[in-house]
Amino acid sequence: MGEVGGTWFTDDIERVIVTEEQIREKTEELARKIAADYSHVPTVLLVCILKGAVMFMADFARALGREGQAVELEFMAISSYGQHATSSGVVRILKDLDRDIAGRHVVVVEDIVDSGLTLSWLLKYVASRSAASVEVVALLRKPDAIKVQVPVKYVGFDIPNEFVVGYGLDFAERYRELPYVGILKPEVYARV
Ligand code: PRP
């Protein structure tokens, strides 16, 4: 699906899962939906979960702006013990919200919902800070990887349960700058 493009990472990509154009179109579609749903809310508070969601946050916030929806941006960084959040739900906050979110209408911006454990913890955390409402927009979701059901109201693409990189998503901190989402060739893993 789509072209892989010619740059340093081209040779490492086996296949593109979501193209740059698909991301752009879907981001606009999600922004239209959310702007309509929040038309009664003067300012939506977007909470980006670093680092993976940073590309989507930047594009999504601007798409909402084009729809006439005012937003404020907040960023959180959390570290799960191990690769992902544990089933105990224990995560460490590396960077907390800068402001009080009590009474605010929060939309959590995620790049991907994999097991759902990160979001499950996060939604409880945001609720505990007395937000007026909280919903999630996630560009990608892996339905076959889910371990805990989390209410994700706005989803861009359901993708297969394969390791993906690009558009914020990394492998060993690399490939985040790819403009599309793709799958790495097996030999890339063998190199590390
Ligand atoms: C990824 C992604 C989500 C989380 C999803 O972050 O950005 O936050 O994992 O996985 P889950 O549904 O299984 O909890 P990661 O921990 O890889 O950190 P990063 O965004 O800084 O790369």
py3Dmol code that shows the C-alpha trace and the ligand (Angstrom):
import py3Dmol

protein = """\
ATOM      1  CA  MET A   1       0.000   0.000   0.000  1.00  0.00           C
ATOM      2  CA  GLY A   2       1.597   3.279  -1.082  1.00  0.00           C
ATOM      3  CA  GLU A   3       5.160   4.110  -1.838  1.00  0.00           C
ATOM      4  CA  VAL A   4       7.925   3.655   0.630  1.00  0.00           C
ATOM      5  CA  GLY A   5       9.787   6.783  -0.522  1.00  0.00           C
ATOM      6  CA  GLY A   6      13.514   7.304  -0.896  1.00  0.00           C
ATOM      7  CA  THR A   7      15.459   8.133   2.221  1.00  0.00           C
ATOM      8  CA  TRP A   8      17.695   6.469   4.813  1.00  0.00           C
ATOM      9  CA  PHE A   9      14.925   4.294   6.235  1.00  0.00           C
ATOM     10  CA  THR A  10      13.502   3.123   2.890  1.00  0.00           C
ATOM     11  CA  ASP A  11      15.526  -0.076   2.831  1.00  0.00           C
ATOM     12  CA  ASP A  12      14.446  -0.995   6.365  1.00  0.00           C
ATOM     13  CA  ILE A  13      10.725  -0.957   5.643  1.00  0.00           C
ATOM     14  CA  GLU A  14       9.027  -4.137   4.546  1.00  0.00           C
ATOM     15  CA  ARG A  15       5.604  -2.679   3.977  1.00  0.00           C
ATOM     16  CA  VAL A  16       3.631   0.514   4.546  1.00  0.00           C
ATOM     17  CA  ILE A  17       0.490  -0.064   6.625  1.00  0.00           C
ATOM     18  CA  VAL A  18      -0.929   3.465   6.672  1.00  0.00           C
ATOM     19  CA  THR A  19       0.225   6.023   4.105  1.00  0.00           C
ATOM     20  CA  GLU A  20       0.952   9.677   4.691  1.00  0.00           C
ATOM     21  CA  GLU A  21      -2.169  10.632   2.730  1.00  0.00           C
ATOM     22  CA  GLN A  22      -4.371   8.221   4.695  1.00  0.00           C
ATOM     23  CA  ILE A  23      -3.072   9.715   7.947  1.00  0.00           C
ATOM     24  CA  ARG A  24      -3.810  13.229   6.703  1.00  0.00           C
ATOM     25  CA  GLU A  25      -7.339  12.377   5.564  1.00  0.00           C
ATOM     26  CA  LYS A  26      -8.171  10.435   8.727  1.00  0.00           C
ATOM     27  CA  THR A  27      -6.811  13.198  10.951  1.00  0.00           C
ATOM     28  CA  GLU A  28      -9.092  15.690   9.231  1.00  0.00           C
ATOM     29  CA  GLU A  29     -12.066  13.324   9.518  1.00  0.00           C
ATOM     30  CA  LEU A  30     -11.449  12.785  13.252  1.00  0.00           C
ATOM     31  CA  ALA A  31     -11.046  16.529  13.773  1.00  0.00           C
ATOM     32  CA  ARG A  32     -14.370  17.204  12.017  1.00  0.00           C
ATOM     33  CA  LYS A  33     -16.125  14.664  14.250  1.00  0.00           C
ATOM     34  CA  ILE A  34     -14.594  15.954  17.462  1.00  0.00           C
ATOM     35  CA  ALA A  35     -15.166  19.612  16.581  1.00  0.00           C
ATOM     36  CA  ALA A  36     -18.848  18.763  15.999  1.00  0.00           C
ATOM     37  CA  ASP A  37     -19.132  16.760  19.232  1.00  0.00           C
ATOM     38  CA  TYR A  38     -17.449  19.531  21.257  1.00  0.00           C
ATOM     39  CA  SER A  39     -19.153  22.497  19.633  1.00  0.00           C
ATOM     40  CA  HIS A  40     -20.590  23.382  23.062  1.00  0.00           C
ATOM     41  CA  VAL A  41     -17.103  23.396  24.623  1.00  0.00           C
ATOM     42  CA  PRO A  42     -15.157  26.668  24.216  1.00  0.00           C
ATOM     43  CA  THR A  43     -11.728  25.069  24.590  1.00  0.00           C
ATOM     44  CA  VAL A  44     -10.847  21.380  24.466  1.00  0.00           C
ATOM     45  CA  LEU A  45      -7.827  20.287  26.488  1.00  0.00           C
ATOM     46  CA  LEU A  46      -5.701  17.887  24.461  1.00  0.00           C
ATOM     47  CA  VAL A  47      -3.404  15.668  26.519  1.00  0.00           C
ATOM     48  CA  CYS A  48      -0.613  14.091  24.488  1.00  0.00           C
ATOM     49  CA  ILE A  49       1.163  11.036  25.806  1.00  0.00           C
ATOM     50  CA  LEU A  50       4.834  11.333  24.942  1.00  0.00           C
ATOM     51  CA  LYS A  51       6.662  10.395  22.955  1.00  0.00           C
ATOM     52  CA  GLY A  52       4.769   8.357  20.400  1.00  0.00           C
ATOM     53  CA  ALA A  53       1.758  10.632  20.081  1.00  0.00           C
ATOM     54  CA  VAL A  54       3.744  13.778  19.340  1.00  0.00           C
ATOM     55  CA  MET A  55       3.312  13.728  15.541  1.00  0.00           C
ATOM     56  CA  PHE A  56      -0.384  12.959  15.750  1.00  0.00           C
ATOM     57  CA  MET A  57      -0.875  15.628  18.426  1.00  0.00           C
ATOM     58  CA  ALA A  58       0.757  18.295  16.244  1.00  0.00           C
ATOM     59  CA  ASP A  59      -1.305  17.426  13.173  1.00  0.00           C
ATOM     60  CA  PHE A  60      -4.530  16.781  15.057  1.00  0.00           C
ATOM     61  CA  ALA A  61      -4.382  20.064  16.999  1.00  0.00           C
ATOM     62  CA  ARG A  62      -3.952  21.991  13.743  1.00  0.00           C
ATOM     63  CA  ALA A  63      -6.780  20.054  12.100  1.00  0.00           C
ATOM     64  CA  LEU A  64      -9.041  21.004  15.018  1.00  0.00           C
ATOM     65  CA  GLY A  65      -7.921  24.600  14.621  1.00  0.00           C
ATOM     66  CA  ARG A  66      -8.944  24.544  10.957  1.00  0.00           C
ATOM     67  CA  GLU A  67     -12.352  23.266  12.081  1.00  0.00           C
ATOM     68  CA  GLY A  68     -12.640  26.303  14.346  1.00  0.00           C
ATOM     69  CA  GLN A  69     -12.250  24.357  17.600  1.00  0.00           C
ATOM     70  CA  ALA A  70     -10.016  26.071  20.147  1.00  0.00           C
ATOM     71  CA  VAL A  71      -7.626  23.790  22.022  1.00  0.00           C
ATOM     72  CA  GLU A  72      -5.013  23.888  24.739  1.00  0.00           C
ATOM     73  CA  LEU A  73      -2.124  21.446  24.722  1.00  0.00           C
ATOM     74  CA  GLU A  74      -0.809  19.444  27.645  1.00  0.00           C
ATOM     75  CA  PHE A  75       1.840  16.740  27.631  1.00  0.00           C
ATOM     76  CA  MET A  76       2.451  13.797  29.906  1.00  0.00           C
ATOM     77  CA  ALA A  77       5.261  11.285  29.916  1.00  0.00           C
ATOM     78  CA  ILE A  78       4.783   8.034  31.741  1.00  0.00           C
ATOM     79  CA  SER A  79       7.027   5.079  32.094  1.00  0.00           C
ATOM     80  CA  SER A  80       5.702   1.601  32.427  1.00  0.00           C
ATOM     81  CA  TYR A  81       7.847  -0.932  34.207  1.00  0.00           C
ATOM     82  CA  GLY A  82       9.142  -3.054  31.355  1.00  0.00           C
ATOM     83  CA  GLN A  83       8.084  -2.678  27.762  1.00  0.00           C
ATOM     84  CA  HIS A  84       4.504  -1.779  28.499  1.00  0.00           C
ATOM     85  CA  ALA A  85       2.321  -0.991  31.454  1.00  0.00           C
ATOM     86  CA  THR A  86       1.979  -3.951  33.757  1.00  0.00           C
ATOM     87  CA  SER A  87      -1.363  -5.548  34.456  1.00  0.00           C
ATOM     88  CA  SER A  88      -1.079  -4.183  37.989  1.00  0.00           C
ATOM     89  CA  GLY A  89      -1.483  -0.802  36.310  1.00  0.00           C
ATOM     90  CA  VAL A  90       1.665   0.537  37.952  1.00  0.00           C
ATOM     91  CA  VAL A  91       3.246   3.296  35.935  1.00  0.00           C
ATOM     92  CA  ARG A  92       5.650   6.052  36.857  1.00  0.00           C
ATOM     93  CA  ILE A  93       4.908   9.637  35.902  1.00  0.00           C
ATOM     94  CA  LEU A  94       7.998  11.152  34.269  1.00  0.00           C
ATOM     95  CA  LYS A  95       6.267  14.384  33.350  1.00  0.00           C
ATOM     96  CA  ASP A  96       2.981  15.350  34.882  1.00  0.00           C
ATOM     97  CA  LEU A  97       0.348  17.775  33.624  1.00  0.00           C
ATOM     98  CA  ASP A  98       1.458  21.386  34.041  1.00  0.00           C
ATOM     99  CA  ARG A  99      -1.980  22.672  34.969  1.00  0.00           C
ATOM    100  CA  ASP A 100      -5.033  21.824  36.949  1.00  0.00           C
ATOM    101  CA  ILE A 101      -7.509  20.003  34.709  1.00  0.00           C
ATOM    102  CA  ALA A 102     -10.460  20.120  37.104  1.00  0.00           C
ATOM    103  CA  GLY A 103     -13.653  20.903  35.228  1.00  0.00           C
ATOM    104  CA  ARG A 104     -11.956  20.679  31.835  1.00  0.00           C
ATOM    105  CA  HIS A 105     -13.089  18.663  28.839  1.00  0.00           C
ATOM    106  CA  VAL A 106     -10.093  16.446  28.128  1.00  0.00           C
ATOM    107  CA  VAL A 107      -9.285  14.513  24.991  1.00  0.00           C
ATOM    108  CA  VAL A 108      -6.335  12.156  25.438  1.00  0.00           C
ATOM    109  CA  VAL A 109      -4.307  11.926  22.237  1.00  0.00           C
ATOM    110  CA  GLU A 110      -2.614   8.581  21.652  1.00  0.00           C
ATOM    111  CA  ASP A 111      -0.707   7.194  18.708  1.00  0.00           C
ATOM    112  CA  ILE A 112      -1.627   3.572  19.403  1.00  0.00           C
ATOM    113  CA  VAL A 113      -3.713   1.416  21.678  1.00  0.00           C
ATOM    114  CA  ASP A 114      -1.931  -1.891  21.957  1.00  0.00           C
ATOM    115  CA  SER A 115      -2.780  -3.838  25.141  1.00  0.00           C
ATOM    116  CA  GLY A 116      -4.810  -0.889  26.420  1.00  0.00           C
ATOM    117  CA  LEU A 117      -2.936  -0.911  29.733  1.00  0.00           C
ATOM    118  CA  THR A 118      -1.425   2.549  29.370  1.00  0.00           C
ATOM    119  CA  LEU A 119      -4.795   4.105  28.596  1.00  0.00           C
ATOM    120  CA  SER A 120      -6.566   2.177  31.286  1.00  0.00           C
ATOM    121  CA  TRP A 121      -4.245   3.709  33.877  1.00  0.00           C
ATOM    122  CA  LEU A 122      -4.359   7.127  32.269  1.00  0.00           C
ATOM    123  CA  LEU A 123      -8.132   7.397  32.128  1.00  0.00           C
ATOM    124  CA  LYS A 124      -8.334   6.685  35.849  1.00  0.00           C
ATOM    125  CA  TYR A 125      -5.634   9.271  36.485  1.00  0.00           C
ATOM    126  CA  VAL A 126      -7.393  11.992  34.468  1.00  0.00           C
ATOM    127  CA  ALA A 127     -10.697  11.195  36.166  1.00  0.00           C
ATOM    128  CA  SER A 128      -8.995  11.406  39.574  1.00  0.00           C
ATOM    129  CA  ARG A 129      -7.928  14.955  38.672  1.00  0.00           C
ATOM    130  CA  SER A 130     -11.624  15.879  38.337  1.00  0.00           C
ATOM    131  CA  ALA A 131     -11.855  16.502  34.590  1.00  0.00           C
ATOM    132  CA  ALA A 132     -15.401  17.365  33.483  1.00  0.00           C
ATOM    133  CA  SER A 133     -15.154  14.735  30.748  1.00  0.00           C
ATOM    134  CA  VAL A 134     -12.520  12.555  29.182  1.00  0.00           C
ATOM    135  CA  GLU A 135     -12.452  10.819  25.833  1.00  0.00           C
ATOM    136  CA  VAL A 136      -9.663   9.271  23.782  1.00  0.00           C
ATOM    137  CA  VAL A 137      -8.576   9.774  20.217  1.00  0.00           C
ATOM    138  CA  ALA A 138      -6.117   7.157  18.991  1.00  0.00           C
ATOM    139  CA  LEU A 139      -4.714   7.088  15.488  1.00  0.00           C
ATOM    140  CA  LEU A 140      -4.094   3.344  15.598  1.00  0.00           C
ATOM    141  CA  ARG A 141      -5.547   0.398  17.466  1.00  0.00           C
ATOM    142  CA  LYS A 142      -4.607  -3.270  17.477  1.00  0.00           C
ATOM    143  CA  PRO A 143      -7.843  -5.106  18.246  1.00  0.00           C
ATOM    144  CA  ASP A 144      -6.050  -8.455  18.542  1.00  0.00           C
ATOM    145  CA  ALA A 145      -3.592  -7.199  21.182  1.00  0.00           C
ATOM    146  CA  ILE A 146      -6.107  -5.802  23.626  1.00  0.00           C
ATOM    147  CA  LYS A 147      -5.829  -7.031  27.230  1.00  0.00           C
ATOM    148  CA  VAL A 148      -8.084  -4.546  28.950  1.00  0.00           C
ATOM    149  CA  GLN A 149     -11.122  -2.985  27.368  1.00  0.00           C
ATOM    150  CA  VAL A 150     -10.802   0.777  27.294  1.00  0.00           C
ATOM    151  CA  PRO A 151     -13.398   3.113  25.860  1.00  0.00           C
ATOM    152  CA  VAL A 152     -11.715   4.692  22.835  1.00  0.00           C
ATOM    153  CA  LYS A 153     -14.366   6.845  21.248  1.00  0.00           C
ATOM    154  CA  TYR A 154     -12.343   8.071  18.288  1.00  0.00           C
ATOM    155  CA  VAL A 155     -10.149   5.586  16.395  1.00  0.00           C
ATOM    156  CA  GLY A 156      -8.268   6.210  13.179  1.00  0.00           C
ATOM    157  CA  PHE A 157      -7.272   2.761  11.939  1.00  0.00           C
ATOM    158  CA  ASP A 158      -7.549  -0.772  13.242  1.00  0.00           C
ATOM    159  CA  ILE A 159      -4.327  -2.514  12.265  1.00  0.00           C
ATOM    160  CA  PRO A 160      -2.986  -6.078  12.472  1.00  0.00           C
ATOM    161  CA  ASN A 161      -1.132  -7.213  15.582  1.00  0.00           C
ATOM    162  CA  GLU A 162       2.307  -6.559  14.146  1.00  0.00           C
ATOM    163  CA  PHE A 163       5.117  -4.316  15.351  1.00  0.00           C
ATOM    164  CA  VAL A 164       4.788  -0.979  13.576  1.00  0.00           C
ATOM    165  CA  VAL A 165       7.021   2.076  13.366  1.00  0.00           C
ATOM    166  CA  GLY A 166       6.763   5.583  12.016  1.00  0.00           C
ATOM    167  CA  TYR A 167       4.723   8.724  12.572  1.00  0.00           C
ATOM    168  CA  GLY A 168       5.879   8.833  16.184  1.00  0.00           C
ATOM    169  CA  LEU A 169       6.227   5.111  16.798  1.00  0.00           C
ATOM    170  CA  ASP A 170       9.729   3.818  17.377  1.00  0.00           C
ATOM    171  CA  PHE A 171      11.916   0.787  17.386  1.00  0.00           C
ATOM    172  CA  ALA A 172      14.747   1.422  19.879  1.00  0.00           C
ATOM    173  CA  GLU A 173      13.977   5.161  19.587  1.00  0.00           C
ATOM    174  CA  ARG A 174      14.437   5.184  15.803  1.00  0.00           C
ATOM    175  CA  TYR A 175      11.979   5.583  12.917  1.00  0.00           C
ATOM    176  CA  ARG A 176       9.753   8.080  14.725  1.00  0.00           C
ATOM    177  CA  GLU A 177      10.225  10.630  11.930  1.00  0.00           C
ATOM    178  CA  LEU A 178       8.829   8.423   9.168  1.00  0.00           C
ATOM    179  CA  PRO A 179       5.827  10.183   7.604  1.00  0.00           C
ATOM    180  CA  TYR A 180       3.870   6.925   7.389  1.00  0.00           C
ATOM    181  CA  VAL A 181       3.293   3.830   9.548  1.00  0.00           C
ATOM    182  CA  GLY A 182       5.035   0.681   8.416  1.00  0.00           C
ATOM    183  CA  ILE A 183       6.482  -2.676   9.293  1.00  0.00           C
ATOM    184  CA  LEU A 184      10.221  -3.260   9.543  1.00  0.00           C
ATOM    185  CA  LYS A 185      12.041  -5.985   7.669  1.00  0.00           C
ATOM    186  CA  PRO A 186      12.975  -8.897   9.966  1.00  0.00           C
ATOM    187  CA  GLU A 187      16.686  -8.290   9.313  1.00  0.00           C
ATOM    188  CA  VAL A 188      16.450  -4.911  11.082  1.00  0.00           C
ATOM    189  CA  TYR A 189      15.761  -6.687  14.388  1.00  0.00           C
ATOM    190  CA  ALA A 190      18.661  -9.039  13.767  1.00  0.00           C
ATOM    191  CA  ARG A 191      21.032  -6.044  13.563  1.00  0.00           C
ATOM    192  CA  VAL A 192      20.545  -4.996  17.193  1.00  0.00           C
TER     193      VAL A 192
END
"""
ligand_1 = """\
22
PRP
C 3.384 3.199 23.364
C 2.271 4.058 22.805
C 1.216 4.020 23.867
C 1.436 2.661 24.515
C 0.386 1.729 24.033
O 4.209 3.984 24.154
O 2.697 5.368 22.530
O 1.392 5.047 24.824
O 2.724 2.190 24.121
O 0.612 0.447 24.542
P -0.418 -0.303 25.507
O -1.789 -0.124 24.938
O 0.047 -1.750 25.420
O -0.271 0.235 26.875
P 5.655 3.493 24.651
O 5.525 2.926 26.032
O 6.260 2.584 23.609
O 6.465 4.859 24.774
P 6.795 5.967 23.637
O 5.465 6.523 23.185
O 7.625 6.975 24.350
O 7.532 5.287 22.507
"""
view = py3Dmol.view(width=600, height=400)
view.addModel(protein, "pdb")
view.setStyle({"model": 0}, {"cartoon": {"style": "trace"}})
view.addModel(ligand_1, "xyz")
view.setStyle({"model": 1}, {"stick": {}})
view.zoomTo()
view.show()
